[in-house]
Amino acid sequence: QVQLVESGGGLVQAGGSLRLSCAASGRTSSSYALGWFRQVPGKEHDFVAAISWSDVRTYYADSVKGRFTISRDDAKNTVYLQMESLKPEDTAVYYCAAQRVSRSSRVVLVSAHEYDYWGQGTQVTVSS
């Protein structure tokens, strides 16, 4: 299994930036498709961004395309979400997620149901 811990959330004014980090521990020698989701009270997890394993292909929700960037540092077992030009509607708890895949996998997973491993979440609040 792999354990995920997010950090980097906080309060920021509209137009500002934040970088979220998600550090993995445990069975990090395996290969994983990775994703970021967000959730507001009373709603399900909404897809934000995802990155594939072997070819590092990325995919974004339309609402964040051009403003957010997902990346990973395999040496640090960490996936990042760089968020720019933040808007009040980006306010949510942000979660990283991982799903074990084959080493040759190029899949990008966009549904929360496709992920087995989740972090505890980090709050992002964007004030207007």
N, CA, C and O atoms as CSV, one atom per row, in Angstrom:
chain,resi,resn,atom,element,x,y,z
A,1,GLN,N,N,0.839,-1.189,0.000
A,1,GLN,CA,C,0.000,0.000,0.000
A,1,GLN,C,C,0.877,1.241,0.000
A,1,GLN,O,O,2.070,1.190,0.300
A,2,VAL,N,N,0.258,2.340,-0.340
A,2,VAL,CA,C,0.958,3.617,-0.330
A,2,VAL,C,C,0.138,4.598,0.510
A,2,VAL,O,O,-1.092,4.598,0.461
A,3,GLN,N,N,0.828,5.418,1.267
A,3,GLN,CA,C,0.188,6.450,2.071
A,3,GLN,C,C,0.482,7.810,1.437
A,3,GLN,O,O,1.594,8.068,0.976
A,4,LEU,N,N,-0.531,8.668,1.423
A,4,LEU,CA,C,-0.420,9.975,0.800
A,4,LEU,C,C,-0.707,11.075,1.821
A,4,LEU,O,O,-1.670,10.989,2.584
A,5,VAL,N,N,0.130,12.099,1.828
A,5,VAL,CA,C,-0.061,13.225,2.742
A,5,VAL,C,C,0.052,14.523,1.957
A,5,VAL,O,O,1.102,14.822,1.387
A,6,GLU,N,N,-1.034,15.296,1.927
A,6,GLU,CA,C,-1.042,16.576,1.239
A,6,GLU,C,C,-0.576,17.699,2.162
A,6,GLU,O,O,-0.696,17.611,3.384
A,7,SER,N,N,-0.048,18.742,1.557
A,7,SER,CA,C,0.320,19.951,2.281
A,7,SER,C,C,0.294,21.118,1.297
A,7,SER,O,O,0.219,20.931,0.083
A,8,GLY,N,N,0.360,22.332,1.857
A,8,GLY,CA,C,0.447,23.510,1.011
A,8,GLY,C,C,-0.823,24.312,0.877
A,8,GLY,O,O,-0.827,25.373,0.252
A,9,GLY,N,N,-1.904,23.819,1.454
A,9,GLY,CA,C,-3.143,24.583,1.387
A,9,GLY,C,C,-3.085,25.815,2.264
A,9,GLY,O,O,-2.142,26.006,3.031
A,10,GLY,N,N,-4.107,26.650,2.140
A,10,GLY,CA,C,-4.161,27.850,2.956
A,10,GLY,C,C,-5.142,28.856,2.412
A,10,GLY,O,O,-5.967,28.547,1.553
A,11,LEU,N,N,-5.041,30.077,2.929
A,11,LEU,CA,C,-5.913,31.181,2.520
A,11,LEU,C,C,-5.142,32.096,1.579
A,11,LEU,O,O,-4.021,32.507,1.881
A,12,VAL,N,N,-5.741,32.408,0.450
A,12,VAL,CA,C,-5.080,33.262,-0.533
A,12,VAL,C,C,-6.122,34.172,-1.165
A,12,VAL,O,O,-7.293,33.806,-1.261
A,13,GLN,N,N,-5.707,35.339,-1.588
A,13,GLN,CA,C,-6.625,36.252,-2.258
A,13,GLN,C,C,-6.825,35.824,-3.715
A,13,GLN,O,O,-5.974,35.168,-4.316
A,14,ALA,N,N,-7.956,36.210,-4.247
A,14,ALA,CA,C,-8.221,35.924,-5.656
A,14,ALA,C,C,-7.093,36.488,-6.514
A,14,ALA,O,O,-6.617,37.601,-6.291
A,15,GLY,N,N,-6.677,35.697,-7.498
A,15,GLY,CA,C,-5.563,36.066,-8.347
A,15,GLY,C,C,-4.227,35.550,-7.859
A,15,GLY,O,O,-3.235,35.607,-8.586
A,16,GLY,N,N,-4.190,35.055,-6.660
A,16,GLY,CA,C,-2.960,34.545,-6.084
A,16,GLY,C,C,-2.637,33.128,-6.509
A,16,GLY,O,O,-3.320,32.533,-7.343
A,17,SER,N,N,-1.566,32.598,-5.907
A,17,SER,CA,C,-1.066,31.275,-6.272
A,17,SER,C,C,-0.810,30.435,-5.030
A,17,SER,O,O,-0.548,30.958,-3.947
A,18,LEU,N,N,-0.891,29.150,-5.205
A,18,LEU,CA,C,-0.518,28.176,-4.184
A,18,LEU,C,C,0.075,26.963,-4.880
A,18,LEU,O,O,-0.256,26.670,-6.029
A,19,ARG,N,N,0.953,26.261,-4.177
A,19,ARG,CA,C,1.439,24.986,-4.670
A,19,ARG,C,C,1.137,23.919,-3.630
A,19,ARG,O,O,1.616,23.981,-2.498
A,20,LEU,N,N,0.348,22.956,-4.027
A,20,LEU,CA,C,0.053,21.816,-3.167
A,20,LEU,C,C,1.062,20.708,-3.433
A,20,LEU,O,O,1.499,20.489,-4.563
A,21,SER,N,N,1.414,20.022,-2.356
A,21,SER,CA,C,2.306,18.872,-2.464
A,21,SER,C,C,1.609,17.651,-1.908
A,21,SER,O,O,0.768,17.755,-1.015
A,22,CYS,N,N,1.958,16.502,-2.434
A,22,CYS,CA,C,1.423,15.237,-1.942
A,22,CYS,C,C,2.583,14.247,-1.881
A,22,CYS,O,O,3.075,13.773,-2.905
A,23,ALA,N,N,3.002,13.952,-0.668
A,23,ALA,CA,C,4.133,13.050,-0.470
A,23,ALA,C,C,3.633,11.627,-0.255
A,23,ALA,O,O,2.710,11.382,0.521
A,24,ALA,N,N,4.260,10.711,-0.954
A,24,ALA,CA,C,3.889,9.306,-0.852
A,24,ALA,C,C,4.914,8.548,-0.032
A,24,ALA,O,O,6.113,8.822,-0.102
A,25,SER,N,N,4.432,7.598,0.741
A,25,SER,CA,C,5.310,6.707,1.499
A,25,SER,C,C,4.723,5.303,1.436
A,25,SER,O,O,3.576,5.106,1.034
A,26,GLY,N,N,5.526,4.350,1.837
A,26,GLY,CA,C,5.078,2.979,1.770
A,26,GLY,C,C,5.588,2.315,0.512
A,26,GLY,O,O,6.789,2.342,0.244
A,27,ARG,N,N,4.713,1.727,-0.257
A,27,ARG,CA,C,5.101,0.961,-1.427
A,27,ARG,C,C,5.315,1.883,-2.625
A,27,ARG,O,O,4.598,1.800,-3.623
A,28,THR,N,N,6.297,2.750,-2.514
A,28,THR,CA,C,6.533,3.749,-3.564
A,28,THR,C,C,7.347,3.185,-4.729
A,28,THR,O,O,7.524,3.869,-5.738
A,29,SER,N,N,7.838,1.965,-4.611
A,29,SER,CA,C,8.586,1.383,-5.721
A,29,SER,C,C,7.673,0.947,-6.857
A,29,SER,O,O,8.132,0.702,-7.972
A,30,SER,N,N,6.382,0.851,-6.571
A,30,SER,CA,C,5.431,0.498,-7.630
A,30,SER,C,C,5.124,1.720,-8.482
A,30,SER,O,O,5.537,2.836,-8.168
A,31,SER,N,N,4.398,1.491,-9.555
A,31,SER,CA,C,4.033,2.571,-10.466
A,31,SER,C,C,2.574,2.967,-10.249
A,31,SER,O,O,1.706,2.114,-10.060
A,32,TYR,N,N,2.323,4.260,-10.279
A,32,TYR,CA,C,0.990,4.763,-9.956
A,32,TYR,C,C,0.551,5.856,-10.920
A,32,TYR,O,O,1.329,6.739,-11.280
A,33,ALA,N,N,-0.694,5.779,-11.323
A,33,ALA,CA,C,-1.343,6.937,-11.923
A,33,ALA,C,C,-1.769,7.841,-10.769
A,33,ALA,O,O,-2.216,7.356,-9.730
A,34,LEU,N,N,-1.631,9.151,-10.952
A,34,LEU,CA,C,-1.860,10.095,-9.871
A,34,LEU,C,C,-2.874,11.148,-10.288
A,34,LEU,O,O,-3.002,11.490,-11.464
A,35,GLY,N,N,-3.592,11.651,-9.292
A,35,GLY,CA,C,-4.583,12.663,-9.605
A,35,GLY,C,C,-4.827,13.598,-8.434
A,35,GLY,O,O,-4.492,13.296,-7.288
A,36,TRP,N,N,-5.414,14.733,-8.749
A,36,TRP,CA,C,-5.880,15.693,-7.750
A,36,TRP,C,C,-7.390,15.871,-7.937
A,36,TRP,O,O,-7.897,15.982,-9.054
A,37,PHE,N,N,-8.078,15.893,-6.805
A,37,PHE,CA,C,-9.511,16.125,-6.791
A,37,PHE,C,C,-9.800,17.193,-5.752
A,37,PHE,O,O,-8.952,17.499,-4.913
A,38,ARG,N,N,-10.994,17.759,-5.809
A,38,ARG,CA,C,-11.404,18.708,-4.785
A,38,ARG,C,C,-12.854,18.459,-4.423
A,38,ARG,O,O,-13.639,17.919,-5.202
A,39,GLN,N,N,-13.174,18.873,-3.212
A,39,GLN,CA,C,-14.507,18.603,-2.690
A,39,GLN,C,C,-14.975,19.783,-1.848
A,39,GLN,O,O,-14.232,20.321,-1.027
A,40,VAL,N,N,-16.223,20.167,-2.074
A,40,VAL,CA,C,-16.870,21.165,-1.222
A,40,VAL,C,C,-17.948,20.439,-0.439
A,40,VAL,O,O,-18.398,19.371,-0.856
A,41,PRO,N,N,-18.375,21.003,0.697
A,41,PRO,CA,C,-19.355,20.310,1.540
A,41,PRO,C,C,-20.622,19.944,0.778
A,41,PRO,O,O,-21.188,20.756,0.047
A,42,GLY,N,N,-21.045,18.712,0.967
A,42,GLY,CA,C,-22.272,18.244,0.354
A,42,GLY,C,C,-22.137,17.750,-1.062
A,42,GLY,O,O,-23.122,17.326,-1.665
A,43,LYS,N,N,-20.929,17.797,-1.610
A,43,LYS,CA,C,-20.735,17.355,-2.993
A,43,LYS,C,C,-19.679,16.257,-3.043
A,43,LYS,O,O,-18.915,16.050,-2.101
A,44,GLU,N,N,-19.666,15.565,-4.176
A,44,GLU,CA,C,-18.678,14.511,-4.358
A,44,GLU,C,C,-17.332,15.111,-4.782
A,44,GLU,O,O,-17.213,16.309,-5.041
A,45,HIS,N,N,-16.336,14.242,-4.841
A,45,HIS,CA,C,-15.025,14.675,-5.315
A,45,HIS,C,C,-15.115,15.082,-6.785
A,45,HIS,O,O,-15.622,14.336,-7.623
A,46,ASP,N,N,-14.617,16.267,-7.074
A,46,ASP,CA,C,-14.541,16.743,-8.457
A,46,ASP,C,C,-13.120,16.581,-8.981
A,46,ASP,O,O,-12.150,16.911,-8.300
A,47,PHE,N,N,-13.017,16.071,-10.192
A,47,PHE,CA,C,-11.707,15.912,-10.807
A,47,PHE,C,C,-11.076,17.266,-11.078
A,47,PHE,O,O,-11.748,18.205,-11.506
A,48,VAL,N,N,-9.770,17.357,-10.821
A,48,VAL,CA,C,-9.016,18.584,-11.081
A,48,VAL,C,C,-7.933,18.333,-12.124
A,48,VAL,O,O,-7.893,19.004,-13.155
A,49,ALA,N,N,-7.050,17.363,-11.856
A,49,ALA,CA,C,-5.928,17.100,-12.756
A,49,ALA,C,C,-5.422,15.687,-12.530
A,49,ALA,O,O,-5.599,15.114,-11.455
A,50,ALA,N,N,-4.789,15.132,-13.557
A,50,ALA,CA,C,-4.233,13.795,-13.443
A,50,ALA,C,C,-2.976,13.682,-14.289
A,50,ALA,O,O,-2.765,14.438,-15.237
A,51,ILE,N,N,-2.152,12.714,-13.917
A,51,ILE,CA,C,-0.901,12.486,-14.634
A,51,ILE,C,C,-0.681,10.986,-14.773
A,51,ILE,O,O,-0.869,10.236,-13.815
A,52,SER,N,N,-0.291,10.558,-15.940
A,52,SER,CA,C,-0.072,9.138,-16.167
A,52,SER,C,C,1.304,8.726,-15.675
A,52,SER,O,O,2.118,9.572,-15.304
A,53,TRP,N,N,1.565,7.412,-15.671
A,53,TRP,CA,C,2.836,6.946,-15.117
A,53,TRP,C,C,3.972,7.003,-16.139
A,53,TRP,O,O,4.935,7.748,-15.957
A,54,SER,N,N,3.861,6.216,-17.212
A,54,SER,CA,C,5.040,5.993,-18.047
A,54,SER,C,C,5.380,7.181,-18.940
A,54,SER,O,O,6.559,7.468,-19.147
A,55,ASP,N,N,4.389,7.870,-19.470
A,55,ASP,CA,C,4.700,8.959,-20.405
A,55,ASP,C,C,4.393,10.339,-19.829
A,55,ASP,O,O,4.456,11.342,-20.539
A,56,VAL,N,N,4.057,10.384,-18.529
A,56,VAL,CA,C,3.845,11.650,-17.813
A,56,VAL,C,C,2.871,12.562,-18.576
A,56,VAL,O,O,3.073,13.772,-18.679
A,57,ARG,N,N,1.828,11.948,-19.096
A,57,ARG,CA,C,0.807,12.724,-19.797
A,57,ARG,C,C,-0.125,13.332,-18.779
A,57,ARG,O,O,-0.452,12.699,-17.775
A,58,THR,N,N,-0.560,14.560,-19.028
A,58,THR,CA,C,-1.414,15.248,-18.069
A,58,THR,C,C,-2.780,15.553,-18.676
A,58,THR,O,O,-2.951,15.632,-19.893
A,59,TYR,N,N,-3.736,15.720,-17.779
A,59,TYR,CA,C,-5.102,16.041,-18.208
A,59,TYR,C,C,-5.738,16.895,-17.133
A,59,TYR,O,O,-5.510,16.687,-15.942
A,60,TYR,N,N,-6.548,17.870,-17.568
A,60,TYR,CA,C,-7.109,18.836,-16.628
A,60,TYR,C,C,-8.609,19.007,-16.822
A,60,TYR,O,O,-9.138,18.849,-17.923
A,61,ALA,N,N,-9.271,19.331,-15.730
A,61,ALA,CA,C,-10.663,19.755,-15.829
A,61,ALA,C,C,-10.710,21.088,-16.572
A,61,ALA,O,O,-9.788,21.896,-16.464
A,62,ASP,N,N,-11.768,21.309,-17.312
A,62,ASP,CA,C,-11.882,22.552,-18.075
A,62,ASP,C,C,-11.807,23.780,-17.171
A,62,ASP,O,O,-11.295,24.826,-17.569
A,63,SER,N,N,-12.319,23.641,-15.956
A,63,SER,CA,C,-12.380,24.785,-15.048
A,63,SER,C,C,-11.012,25.250,-14.576
A,63,SER,O,O,-10.875,26.378,-14.101
A,64,VAL,N,N,-9.991,24.397,-14.699
A,64,VAL,CA,C,-8.656,24.768,-14.211
A,64,VAL,C,C,-7.607,24.807,-15.317
A,64,VAL,O,O,-6.464,25.196,-15.081
A,65,LYS,N,N,-7.998,24.402,-16.525
A,65,LYS,CA,C,-7.055,24.337,-17.632
A,65,LYS,C,C,-6.438,25.709,-17.882
A,65,LYS,O,O,-7.143,26.716,-17.964
A,66,GLY,N,N,-5.117,25.732,-18.001
A,66,GLY,CA,C,-4.405,26.982,-18.214
A,66,GLY,C,C,-4.022,27.700,-16.929
A,66,GLY,O,O,-3.230,28.641,-16.956
A,67,ARG,N,N,-4.575,27.265,-15.812
A,67,ARG,CA,C,-4.259,27.900,-14.524
A,67,ARG,C,C,-3.527,26.948,-13.568
A,67,ARG,O,O,-2.696,27.383,-12.771
A,68,PHE,N,N,-3.840,25.648,-13.651
A,68,PHE,CA,C,-3.231,24.671,-12.754
A,68,PHE,C,C,-2.280,23.778,-13.542
A,68,PHE,O,O,-2.478,23.523,-14.730
A,69,THR,N,N,-1.235,23.305,-12.844
A,69,THR,CA,C,-0.274,22.389,-13.458
A,69,THR,C,C,0.037,21.258,-12.496
A,69,THR,O,O,0.424,21.492,-11.351
A,70,ILE,N,N,-0.134,20.039,-12.964
A,70,ILE,CA,C,0.225,18.868,-12.168
A,70,ILE,C,C,1.596,18.385,-12.625
A,70,ILE,O,O,1.905,18.377,-13.816
A,71,SER,N,N,2.405,17.984,-11.658
A,71,SER,CA,C,3.731,17.458,-11.974
A,71,SER,C,C,4.130,16.493,-10.878
A,71,SER,O,O,3.484,16.419,-9.832
A,72,ARG,N,N,5.191,15.761,-11.124
A,72,ARG,CA,C,5.652,14.843,-10.079
A,72,ARG,C,C,7.167,14.803,-10.075
A,72,ARG,O,O,7.824,15.036,-11.090
A,73,ASP,N,N,7.701,14.498,-8.897
A,73,ASP,CA,C,9.140,14.329,-8.699
A,73,ASP,C,C,9.330,12.927,-8.147
A,73,ASP,O,O,9.102,12.679,-6.963
A,74,ASP,N,N,9.750,12.014,-9.012
A,74,ASP,CA,C,9.864,10.617,-8.602
A,74,ASP,C,C,10.943,10.416,-7.540
A,74,ASP,O,O,10.825,9.528,-6.696
A,75,ALA,N,N,11.971,11.216,-7.579
A,75,ALA,CA,C,13.042,11.082,-6.585
A,75,ALA,C,C,12.538,11.418,-5.187
A,75,ALA,O,O,13.040,10.895,-4.192
A,76,LYS,N,N,11.546,12.293,-5.124
A,76,LYS,CA,C,10.987,12.699,-3.833
A,76,LYS,C,C,9.654,12.020,-3.538
A,76,LYS,O,O,9.040,12.265,-2.500
A,77,ASN,N,N,9.212,11.166,-4.458
A,77,ASN,CA,C,7.910,10.491,-4.287
A,77,ASN,C,C,6.805,11.500,-3.998
A,77,ASN,O,O,5.989,11.305,-3.097
A,78,THR,N,N,6.791,12.557,-4.757
A,78,THR,CA,C,5.871,13.664,-4.503
A,78,THR,C,C,5.209,14.111,-5.797
A,78,THR,O,O,5.848,14.202,-6.846
A,79,VAL,N,N,3.917,14.387,-5.699
A,79,VAL,CA,C,3.183,14.980,-6.812
A,79,VAL,C,C,2.738,16.374,-6.386
A,79,VAL,O,O,2.381,16.601,-5.230
A,80,TYR,N,N,2.765,17.296,-7.336
A,80,TYR,CA,C,2.469,18.692,-7.044
A,80,TYR,C,C,1.260,19.165,-7.844
A,80,TYR,O,O,0.929,18.620,-8.897
A,81,LEU,N,N,0.620,20.186,-7.312
A,81,LEU,CA,C,-0.406,20.906,-8.060
A,81,LEU,C,C,-0.109,22.385,-7.901
A,81,LEU,O,O,-0.359,22.971,-6.848
A,82,GLN,N,N,0.424,22.979,-8.949
A,82,GLN,CA,C,0.679,24.410,-8.957
A,82,GLN,C,C,-0.582,25.118,-9.418
A,82,GLN,O,O,-1.091,24.853,-10.507
A,83,MET,N,N,-1.084,26.022,-8.580
A,83,MET,CA,C,-2.346,26.702,-8.862
A,83,MET,C,C,-2.088,28.191,-9.007
A,83,MET,O,O,-1.582,28.836,-8.088
A,84,GLU,N,N,-2.438,28.733,-10.165
A,84,GLU,CA,C,-2.252,30.150,-10.457
A,84,GLU,C,C,-3.606,30.799,-10.711
A,84,GLU,O,O,-4.598,30.120,-10.978
A,85,SER,N,N,-3.628,32.114,-10.625
A,85,SER,CA,C,-4.851,32.884,-10.919
A,85,SER,C,C,-6.059,32.296,-10.206
A,85,SER,O,O,-7.102,32.058,-10.816
A,86,LEU,N,N,-5.906,32.070,-8.932
A,86,LEU,CA,C,-6.957,31.414,-8.164
A,86,LEU,C,C,-8.214,32.273,-8.089
A,86,LEU,O,O,-8.161,33.502,-8.050
A,87,LYS,N,N,-9.340,31.577,-8.071
A,87,LYS,CA,C,-10.651,32.221,-8.015
A,87,LYS,C,C,-11.391,31.740,-6.765
A,87,LYS,O,O,-11.094,30.665,-6.246
A,88,PRO,N,N,-12.345,32.523,-6.286
A,88,PRO,CA,C,-13.115,32.069,-5.114
A,88,PRO,C,C,-13.768,30.704,-5.334
A,88,PRO,O,O,-13.910,29.934,-4.384
A,89,GLU,N,N,-14.160,30.397,-6.548
A,89,GLU,CA,C,-14.785,29.098,-6.813
A,89,GLU,C,C,-13.806,27.926,-6.763
A,89,GLU,O,O,-14.215,26.770,-6.866
A,90,ASP,N,N,-12.521,28.219,-6.605
A,90,ASP,CA,C,-11.537,27.148,-6.403
A,90,ASP,C,C,-11.477,26.716,-4.940
A,90,ASP,O,O,-10.781,25.756,-4.608
A,91,THR,N,N,-12.190,27.407,-4.073
A,91,THR,CA,C,-12.215,27.060,-2.653
A,91,THR,C,C,-12.779,25.663,-2.456
A,91,THR,O,O,-13.883,25.360,-2.908
A,92,ALA,N,N,-12.009,24.811,-1.772
A,92,ALA,CA,C,-12.403,23.419,-1.565
A,92,ALA,C,C,-11.331,22.734,-0.731
A,92,ALA,O,O,-10.275,23.306,-0.463
A,93,VAL,N,N,-11.615,21.515,-0.331
A,93,VAL,CA,C,-10.586,20.629,0.206
A,93,VAL,C,C,-10.008,19.855,-0.980
A,93,VAL,O,O,-10.735,19.228,-1.750
A,94,TYR,N,N,-8.707,19.917,-1.101
A,94,TYR,CA,C,-8.022,19.267,-2.220
A,94,TYR,C,C,-7.393,17.955,-1.755
A,94,TYR,O,O,-6.733,17.893,-0.717
A,95,TYR,N,N,-7.614,16.915,-2.549
A,95,TYR,CA,C,-7.108,15.589,-2.243
A,95,TYR,C,C,-6.225,15.086,-3.374
A,95,TYR,O,O,-6.522,15.298,-4.550
A,96,CYS,N,N,-5.142,14.420,-3.012
A,96,CYS,CA,C,-4.412,13.686,-4.034
A,96,CYS,C,C,-4.819,12.217,-3.949
A,96,CYS,O,O,-5.239,11.729,-2.900
A,97,ALA,N,N,-4.686,11.539,-5.060
A,97,ALA,CA,C,-5.093,10.150,-5.156
A,97,ALA,C,C,-4.104,9.387,-6.017
A,97,ALA,O,O,-3.459,9.951,-6.902
A,98,ALA,N,N,-3.995,8.088,-5.742
A,98,ALA,CA,C,-3.076,7.231,-6.481
A,98,ALA,C,C,-3.742,5.896,-6.789
A,98,ALA,O,O,-4.531,5.369,-6.005
A,99,GLN,N,N,-3.401,5.382,-7.936
A,99,GLN,CA,C,-3.893,4.061,-8.334
A,99,GLN,C,C,-2.730,3.295,-8.955
A,99,GLN,O,O,-2.078,3.773,-9.884
A,100,ARG,N,N,-2.484,2.109,-8.431
A,100,ARG,CA,C,-1.388,1.307,-8.938
A,100,ARG,C,C,-1.689,0.862,-10.371
A,100,ARG,O,O,-2.784,0.389,-10.676
A,101,VAL,N,N,-0.694,1.027,-11.234
A,101,VAL,CA,C,-0.822,0.643,-12.640
A,101,VAL,C,C,0.447,-0.084,-13.061
A,101,VAL,O,O,1.422,-0.129,-12.311
A,102,SER,N,N,0.430,-0.649,-14.253
A,102,SER,CA,C,1.620,-1.313,-14.768
A,102,SER,C,C,2.678,-0.281,-15.131
A,102,SER,O,O,2.359,0.891,-15.333
A,103,ARG,N,N,3.921,-0.700,-15.213
A,103,ARG,CA,C,5.018,0.232,-15.505
A,103,ARG,C,C,4.917,0.829,-16.908
A,103,ARG,O,O,5.485,1.889,-17.170
A,104,SER,N,N,4.216,0.175,-17.789
A,104,SER,CA,C,4.064,0.694,-19.148
A,104,SER,C,C,2.783,1.509,-19.321
A,104,SER,O,O,2.481,1.971,-20.422
A,105,SER,N,N,2.041,1.682,-18.248
A,105,SER,CA,C,0.737,2.335,-18.334
A,105,SER,C,C,0.841,3.798,-18.739
A,105,SER,O,O,1.687,4.545,-18.247
A,106,ARG,N,N,-0.040,4.181,-19.646
A,106,ARG,CA,C,-0.138,5.581,-20.065
A,106,ARG,C,C,-1.540,6.130,-19.799
A,106,ARG,O,O,-1.935,7.152,-20.359
A,107,VAL,N,N,-2.277,5.442,-18.943
A,107,VAL,CA,C,-3.637,5.887,-18.676
A,107,VAL,C,C,-3.642,7.108,-17.763
A,107,VAL,O,O,-2.804,7.253,-16.873
A,108,VAL,N,N,-4.605,7.971,-18.011
A,108,VAL,CA,C,-4.875,9.100,-17.156
A,108,VAL,C,C,-6.252,8.851,-16.552
A,108,VAL,O,O,-7.229,8.704,-17.286
A,109,LEU,N,N,-6.339,8.803,-15.257
A,109,LEU,CA,C,-7.585,8.458,-14.570
A,109,LEU,C,C,-8.274,9.721,-14.082
A,109,LEU,O,O,-7.684,10.528,-13.364
A,110,VAL,N,N,-9.537,9.882,-14.483
A,110,VAL,CA,C,-10.247,11.126,-14.166
A,110,VAL,C,C,-11.430,10.920,-13.237
A,110,VAL,O,O,-12.071,11.890,-12.833
A,111,SER,N,N,-11.732,9.677,-12.893
A,111,SER,CA,C,-12.858,9.410,-12.006
A,111,SER,C,C,-12.351,9.026,-10.631
A,111,SER,O,O,-11.409,8.244,-10.503
A,112,ALA,N,N,-12.977,9.576,-9.603
A,112,ALA,CA,C,-12.573,9.268,-8.229
A,112,ALA,C,C,-12.699,7.777,-7.944
A,112,ALA,O,O,-11.940,7.232,-7.143
A,113,HIS,N,N,-13.642,7.123,-8.587
A,113,HIS,CA,C,-13.871,5.703,-8.338
A,113,HIS,C,C,-12.734,4.829,-8.857
A,113,HIS,O,O,-12.646,3.652,-8.506
A,114,GLU,N,N,-11.876,5.391,-9.681
A,114,GLU,CA,C,-10.772,4.616,-10.252
A,114,GLU,C,C,-9.546,4.596,-9.342
A,114,GLU,O,O,-8.576,3.895,-9.631
A,115,TYR,N,N,-9.577,5.345,-8.261
A,115,TYR,CA,C,-8.427,5.445,-7.366
A,115,TYR,C,C,-8.658,4.690,-6.062
A,115,TYR,O,O,-9.728,4.770,-5.459
A,116,ASP,N,N,-7.636,3.959,-5.644
A,116,ASP,CA,C,-7.715,3.211,-4.392
A,116,ASP,C,C,-7.123,3.956,-3.206
A,116,ASP,O,O,-7.537,3.725,-2.070
A,117,TYR,N,N,-6.169,4.838,-3.442
A,117,TYR,CA,C,-5.433,5.466,-2.349
A,117,TYR,C,C,-5.669,6.971,-2.356
A,117,TYR,O,O,-5.621,7.625,-3.397
A,118,TRP,N,N,-5.927,7.503,-1.151
A,118,TRP,CA,C,-6.270,8.910,-0.996
A,118,TRP,C,C,-5.529,9.513,0.184
A,118,TRP,O,O,-5.252,8.843,1.179
A,119,GLY,N,N,-5.214,10.794,0.048
A,119,GLY,CA,C,-4.685,11.530,1.177
A,119,GLY,C,C,-5.809,12.048,2.043
A,119,GLY,O,O,-6.982,11.786,1.778
A,120,GLN,N,N,-5.447,12.792,3.090
A,120,GLN,CA,C,-6.430,13.287,4.055
A,120,GLN,C,C,-7.035,14.617,3.636
A,120,GLN,O,O,-8.034,15.058,4.205
A,121,GLY,N,N,-6.430,15.255,2.640
A,121,GLY,CA,C,-6.947,16.515,2.124
A,121,GLY,C,C,-6.290,17.730,2.747
A,121,GLY,O,O,-5.804,17.685,3.877
A,122,THR,N,N,-6.285,18.815,1.990
A,122,THR,CA,C,-5.772,20.095,2.475
A,122,THR,C,C,-6.717,21.195,1.997
A,122,THR,O,O,-7.129,21.221,0.838
A,123,GLN,N,N,-7.052,22.104,2.919
A,123,GLN,CA,C,-8.041,23.135,2.619
A,123,GLN,C,C,-7.404,24.277,1.825
A,123,GLN,O,O,-6.337,24.779,2.178
A,124,VAL,N,N,-8.068,24.666,0.768
A,124,VAL,CA,C,-7.685,25.848,0.000
A,124,VAL,C,C,-8.866,26.811,0.037
A,124,VAL,O,O,-9.981,26.456,-0.346
A,125,THR,N,N,-8.612,28.020,0.497
A,125,THR,CA,C,-9.656,29.035,0.566
A,125,THR,C,C,-9.190,30.262,-0.204
A,125,THR,O,O,-8.124,30.813,0.072
A,126,VAL,N,N,-9.989,30.682,-1.166
A,126,VAL,CA,C,-9.656,31.833,-1.998
A,126,VAL,C,C,-10.668,32.932,-1.682
A,126,VAL,O,O,-11.868,32.773,-1.902
A,127,SER,N,N,-10.163,34.043,-1.167
A,127,SER,CA,C,-11.050,35.158,-0.806
A,127,SER,C,C,-11.180,36.124,-1.976
A,127,SER,O,O,-10.260,36.292,-2.776
A,128,SER,N,N,-12.343,36.749,-2.052
A,128,SER,CA,C,-12.598,37.681,-3.164
A,128,SER,C,C,-12.185,39.096,-2.813
A,128,SER,O,O,-12.330,40.003,-3.633
